[in-house]
């Protein structure tokens, strides 16, 4: 099992909204023949994604326990657990049931093999030898879809975090308002100073939210 971790990332895409490097998507290549895996890596290298290889269905399932993949390229003919059984098990898992699978096969071009592939959840079925340009184009579509879904999910998580922060700030400000309304000239200056410090702390916490919200809402897509 190997991973390709080299390559350059486009400067415009290398940073997310917080200025950190955006991780590349992972593509799982499953084939029992090392020469086939090497060929797939060579064909997909120009996509500049993380190519993860597995030499059996069992190894592929182990990889899927710890990593999320944009797409899986799965050979049909493998000793032990073949591609159809591997795909069936992938689709049974909640975490991986929506991961797209492209079958690669050299068995033959009979329709019933393709039908069986689609029946176990494959999104495409490509017979070997295949056109490298076509394969790259198909994989690119699923990588782009995966990245868009990831961005949408992150935006949703950010909205939840923002809402939680705003709720906390509102509750604490309300508590401070009650405290200050009940103050009298005899209230120690330390109490007033502590309340003022609390307000300054809340304002400081809201500043990143204000900048992010302004940037995100200034130019809606």
C-alpha positions in Angstrom: 0.0 0.0 0.0 1.5 3.3 -1.1 0.6 6.9 -1.3 1.8 9.7 -3.7 2.5 12.8 -1.7 4.4 15.1 -4.0 3.4 17.7 -6.5 2.6 21.4 -6.6 -0.7 23.1 -5.6 -2.1 26.1 -7.5 -1.5 29.3 -5.5 -5.1 30.3 -5.8 -6.4 27.1 -4.3 -3.6 26.4 -1.8 -5.2 28.4 0.9 -8.6 28.4 2.5 -10.4 31.2 4.1 -8.1 31.0 7.1 -4.9 31.1 5.1 -4.0 27.4 5.7 -3.1 24.9 3.0 -6.1 23.0 1.7 -5.6 19.2 1.8 -5.8 17.4 -1.5 -8.5 14.8 -2.2 -7.7 11.1 -1.9 -8.3 8.7 -4.7 -8.2 4.9 -3.9 -6.8 2.6 -6.5 -7.5 -1.1 -6.0 -5.8 -3.8 -8.1 -4.0 -7.0 -7.3 -1.4 -6.4 -10.0 1.4 -3.9 -9.2 1.9 -3.0 -12.8 -1.7 -2.0 -13.1 -1.4 0.2 -10.0 1.7 1.8 -11.4 -0.1 2.5 -14.7 -3.0 4.1 -12.9 -0.7 6.3 -10.8 1.1 7.4 -14.0 -2.2 8.3 -15.7 -3.7 10.2 -12.7 -0.5 11.9 -11.5 -1.3 15.1 -13.4 -4.4 15.5 -11.3 -2.2 16.4 -8.3 -4.3 14.5 -5.8 -3.2 11.9 -3.2 -3.2 8.5 -4.9 -3.6 5.6 -2.4 -3.2 2.1 -3.6 -4.5 -1.2 -2.3 -3.7 -4.7 -3.7 -6.8 -6.5 -2.5 -10.4 -5.9 -1.5 -9.5 -6.5 2.2 -6.8 -3.9 2.1 -9.1 -1.4 0.4 -11.7 -1.9 3.2 -9.1 -1.2 5.8 -8.1 2.0 4.1 -11.7 3.1 4.0 -11.9 2.8 7.8 -9.5 5.7 8.3 -9.7 7.9 5.2 -12.4 9.5 3.1 -12.0 9.2 -0.7 -13.3 11.3 -3.5 -13.6 8.2 -5.8 -12.5 4.6 -5.9 -11.1 2.9 -9.0 -11.8 -0.8 -8.4 -10.5 -3.8 -10.4 -13.1 -6.5 -10.9 -10.9 -9.6 -11.1 -9.0 -10.1 -7.8 -8.1 -13.3 -5.9 -10.1 -13.8 -2.8 -12.6 -10.9 -2.4 -13.3 -9.7 -6.0 -14.4 -6.3 -7.0 -18.1 -7.0 -6.8 -17.9 -8.2 -3.3 -15.6 -5.4 -2.2 -18.1 -2.8 -3.7 -21.0 -4.5 -1.9 -19.2 -4.2 1.4 -18.3 -0.6 0.8 -21.9 0.3 0.1 -23.0 -1.5 3.3 -21.0 0.9 5.5 -22.6 4.2 6.5 -19.3 6.1 6.1 -18.6 4.9 2.6 -21.9 4.1 1.0 -21.9 7.4 -1.0 -18.3 7.1 -2.2 -18.4 6.7 -6.0 -16.9 3.5 -7.4 -15.6 3.2 -11.0 -15.1 -0.5 -12.0 -12.1 -1.3 -14.2 -12.2 -4.7 -15.8 -10.6 -6.8 -18.5 -13.0 -9.7 -18.2 -15.0 -8.9 -21.3 -17.5 -6.4 -22.6 -20.6 -8.5 -22.0 -23.5 -6.3 -20.7 -24.3 -8.6 -17.7 -20.9 -7.7 -16.1 -21.7 -4.0 -16.4 -25.2 -4.6 -15.0 -23.8 -6.5 -12.0 -21.4 -3.6 -11.4 -24.2 -1.0 -11.4 -26.3 -3.3 -9.2 -23.7 -3.2 -6.4 -23.5 0.5 -6.6 -20.8 1.5 -9.1 -21.2 4.8 -10.9 -19.3 3.7 -14.0 -17.8 0.6 -15.6 -14.8 0.9 -17.8 -13.3 -2.0 -19.8 -9.5 -2.3 -20.2 -7.6 -1.1 -22.1 -9.1 2.3 -21.5 -8.5 5.7 -22.8 -6.2 7.6 -20.2 -7.8 10.9 -21.1 -11.3 9.5 -20.6 -10.3 8.1 -17.2 -8.8 11.3 -16.0 -11.8 13.2 -17.1 -14.2 10.9 -15.2 -12.1 11.0 -12.1 -11.8 14.8 -12.2 -15.6 15.1 -12.2 -15.9 13.1 -9.0 -12.9 14.9 -7.3 -14.5 18.3 -8.1 -17.9 17.1 -6.7 -16.2 15.8 -3.6 -14.4 19.0 -3.0 -17.6 21.1 -3.5 -19.5 18.9 -1.0 -16.6 19.3 1.5 -16.8 23.1 1.2 -20.5 23.0 1.7 -20.2 20.9 4.8 -17.5 23.1 6.2 -19.7 26.2 5.6 -22.5 24.5 7.5 -20.2 23.6 10.4 -18.9 27.2 10.5 -22.5 28.5 10.6 -23.2 26.3 13.6 -20.1 27.5 15.4 -21.0 31.1 14.6 -24.5 30.6 16.0 -23.2 29.0 19.1 -20.8 31.9 19.7 -23.5 34.5 19.1 -25.8 32.7 21.5 -23.1 32.6 24.2 -22.3 36.2 23.7 -26.0 37.3 23.9 -26.5 35.3 27.1 -23.4 36.8 28.8 -24.3 40.3 27.7 -27.7 39.9 29.1 -26.2 38.8 32.4 -23.9 41.8 32.4 -26.8 44.1 31.7 -28.7 42.8 34.7 -25.6 43.3 36.8 -25.0 46.9 35.7 -28.6 47.9 36.0 -28.6 46.9 39.6 -25.4 48.8 40.5 -25.4 51.7 42.9 -22.7 54.3 43.9 -21.7 51.9 46.7 -20.7 49.1 44.2 -16.9 48.6 44.4 -14.9 49.9 41.4 -13.5 46.4 41.0 -16.9 45.0 40.1 -17.4 47.7 37.5 -13.9 47.1 36.1 -14.5 43.4 35.9 -17.8 44.0 34.0 -16.0 46.3 31.6 -13.3 43.7 31.1 -15.9 41.1 30.4 -17.5 43.3 27.7 -14.1 43.9 26.1 -13.5 40.2 26.0 -16.8 39.5 24.3 -16.1 42.2 21.7 -12.7 40.7 21.0 -14.3 37.3 20.5 -16.7 38.8 18.0 -14.1 40.5 15.8 -13.0 37.4 13.9 -16.7 36.5 13.3 -17.3 40.1 12.0 -14.4 39.9 9.6 -15.4 36.5 8.3 -19.0 37.4 8.0 -18.3 40.6 6.2 -16.0 38.9 3.7 -18.5 36.0 3.2 -21.5 38.3 2.7 -19.9 41.1 0.7 -19.7 39.1 -2.5 -22.3 36.3 -2.4 -21.8 33.6 -5.0 
